[in-house]
Amino acid sequence: MLHRMTDPETSRIAAALVKPKLKKLQADVLRYAQSRKLGFTDLDLIDHFNSTVSTYRTRRGELVNLGLIESTGKTTVQKGRPHTVWRCTKEGFDAQVDPA
């Protein structure tokens, strides 16, 4: 939240218009999410970036906190375990990210 609870309505509106500046890996993950209209799991994300560490999963979590990615409320079983299916929010699709 970019405003205080005691701020006037004009400050709240202005705060809502502020676009977060994404770091490179966050932008990479958001571009990937934008390309996956039906959603993706963290395993899909790790496979896409050919990574075995939590770097991209952590960036996905940051984008969730920024309101750009959300859970679909669904899970899918991959490698014998259930995994959350994630997708872009409207704000995530509207976000302008520089091409890779």
Legacy VTK file of the C-alpha trace (Angstrom):
# vtk DataFile Version 3.0
C-alpha trace
ASCII
DATASET POLYDATA
POINTS 100 float
0.000 0.000 0.000
1.443 3.345 -1.047
-0.713 5.530 1.198
-1.604 5.898 4.870
-5.072 5.018 6.112
-5.482 8.666 7.197
-4.580 10.113 3.759
-7.273 11.985 1.807
-9.005 10.294 -1.117
-6.870 12.180 -3.655
-3.727 10.629 -2.160
-5.292 7.169 -2.331
-6.155 7.674 -6.010
-2.637 8.924 -6.769
-1.107 5.933 -4.964
-3.233 3.560 -7.024
-1.837 5.102 -10.221
1.797 4.511 -9.262
3.240 1.692 -11.343
5.868 -0.429 -9.636
9.279 -0.495 -11.302
10.077 -4.141 -11.877
13.529 -5.621 -11.624
14.799 -7.658 -14.582
13.914 -11.113 -13.201
10.491 -9.891 -12.061
9.878 -8.557 -15.577
11.026 -11.897 -17.051
8.552 -13.784 -14.856
5.735 -11.336 -15.621
6.343 -11.651 -19.383
6.202 -15.439 -18.987
2.956 -15.177 -16.984
1.450 -12.876 -19.628
2.226 -15.496 -22.273
0.458 -18.259 -20.323
-3.204 -17.322 -20.706
-4.372 -20.552 -19.029
-1.963 -20.206 -16.120
1.192 -21.911 -14.929
2.674 -23.648 -11.920
5.971 -22.988 -10.199
7.273 -26.173 -11.858
6.307 -24.759 -15.271
8.145 -21.576 -14.344
11.284 -23.430 -13.232
11.221 -25.581 -16.387
10.763 -22.543 -18.631
13.779 -20.769 -17.143
15.766 -24.021 -16.920
16.391 -23.424 -13.227
16.544 -25.716 -10.228
16.631 -23.010 -7.564
13.876 -20.873 -6.085
14.965 -17.627 -7.804
12.038 -17.487 -10.225
9.539 -18.839 -7.696
10.620 -16.030 -5.352
10.115 -13.442 -8.116
6.638 -14.897 -8.754
5.894 -14.417 -5.055
6.998 -10.794 -5.262
4.677 -10.263 -8.226
1.828 -11.802 -6.218
2.546 -9.265 -3.462
2.456 -6.471 -6.061
-0.949 -7.667 -7.279
0.317 -8.579 -10.771
-0.056 -12.377 -10.420
-2.688 -14.316 -8.482
-3.716 -17.870 -7.718
-6.462 -19.262 -9.925
-7.760 -21.166 -6.913
-6.949 -24.392 -8.741
-4.197 -26.950 -8.398
-2.772 -29.478 -10.803
-0.720 -32.579 -10.071
2.791 -32.523 -11.464
5.519 -34.983 -10.539
3.106 -36.647 -8.138
2.312 -33.516 -6.085
-0.354 -30.829 -6.275
0.836 -27.400 -7.392
-0.996 -24.075 -7.395
-1.934 -22.710 -10.810
-1.012 -19.013 -11.113
-2.119 -16.371 -13.627
-1.734 -12.678 -14.384
-4.209 -10.293 -12.859
-5.773 -7.576 -15.009
-3.064 -5.259 -13.666
-0.444 -7.836 -14.641
-1.708 -7.959 -18.220
-1.887 -4.156 -18.316
1.661 -3.753 -16.968
4.141 -2.551 -19.550
7.365 -4.537 -19.404
10.316 -3.990 -21.677
10.945 -6.744 -24.225
13.547 -9.314 -23.184
LINES 1 101
100 0 1 2 3 4 5 6 7 8 9 10 11 12 13 14 15 16 17 18 19 20 21 22 23 24 25 26 27 28 29 30 31 32 33 34 35 36 37 38 39 40 41 42 43 44 45 46 47 48 49 50 51 52 53 54 55 56 57 58 59 60 61 62 63 64 65 66 67 68 69 70 71 72 73 74 75 76 77 78 79 80 81 82 83 84 85 86 87 88 89 90 91 92 93 94 95 96 97 98 99
